[in-house]
């Protein structure tokens, strides 16, 4: 099945990708951001926060956005 993946990590990209039926958000994150920790990202499906075990559906829009940008300074 095909979904739209928006990865806002680094330069970021958006692309339609094929994933097997039954793929969960957690499994897709592990494949897409192997060195990342889920707690360091806003993970959304169709612009809504979701549970890690949510099964993806055809046409879903998935986004991974880091909560901290590397090199950014903390507000004083």
C-alpha positions as CSV (number, residue, x, y, z in Angstrom):
1,X,0.0,0.0,0.0
2,X,1.1,3.6,-0.6
3,X,1.4,6.3,2.0
4,X,2.9,9.8,2.1
5,X,5.9,10.1,4.4
6,X,7.1,13.5,5.5
7,X,10.4,13.4,7.3
8,X,11.3,16.8,8.8
9,X,14.6,15.6,10.2
10,X,17.6,17.5,8.8
11,X,16.9,18.7,5.3
12,X,13.6,16.9,5.3
13,X,11.8,15.2,2.5
14,X,8.3,14.1,1.5
15,X,7.7,11.1,-0.7
16,X,5.1,8.5,-1.5
17,X,6.4,5.2,-0.3
18,X,5.1,1.6,-0.4
19,X,4.8,-0.2,2.9
20,X,3.4,-3.7,3.6
21,X,-0.2,-4.1,4.9
22,X,-0.2,-4.1,8.6
23,X,2.7,-1.8,9.1
24,X,2.5,0.1,12.4
25,X,3.7,3.7,13.0
26,X,6.4,2.3,15.4
27,X,7.8,-0.1,12.7
28,X,7.8,2.7,10.0
29,X,9.7,5.0,12.4
30,X,12.3,2.4,13.2
31,X,12.9,1.8,9.5
32,X,12.9,5.5,8.5
33,X,14.8,7.0,11.5
34,X,17.0,4.1,12.7
35,X,19.2,6.3,15.0
36,X,16.3,8.3,16.3
37,X,14.3,7.9,19.6
38,X,10.6,8.2,19.2
39,X,10.4,10.5,22.3
40,X,12.5,13.0,20.5
41,X,9.9,13.4,17.7
42,X,6.4,14.6,17.1
43,X,4.9,11.6,15.2
44,X,1.6,12.3,13.5
45,X,-0.7,10.5,11.0
46,X,-3.0,12.7,9.0
47,X,-1.9,15.6,11.2
48,X,-3.0,13.9,14.4
49,X,-0.9,12.5,17.2
50,X,-1.2,8.7,17.3
51,X,-0.2,5.6,19.3
52,X,2.9,3.7,18.3
53,X,0.8,0.6,17.6
54,X,-1.5,2.3,15.2
55,X,-1.7,0.4,11.9
56,X,-1.2,2.5,8.8
57,X,-3.9,2.7,6.1
58,X,-3.5,3.4,2.4
59,X,-3.2,7.1,1.7
60,X,-2.2,8.0,5.2
61,X,0.1,11.1,5.6
62,X,2.8,10.3,8.2
63,X,5.2,13.0,9.6
64,X,8.2,12.8,11.8
65,X,9.3,16.1,13.2
66,X,12.2,16.5,15.8
67,X,11.2,18.4,18.9
68,X,14.8,19.8,19.2
69,X,16.7,21.1,16.2
70,X,20.4,20.3,16.5
71,X,22.5,23.5,17.1
72,X,19.5,25.6,18.2
73,X,20.1,27.6,21.4
74,X,17.8,27.5,24.4
75,X,15.8,30.7,25.1
76,X,17.3,32.7,27.9
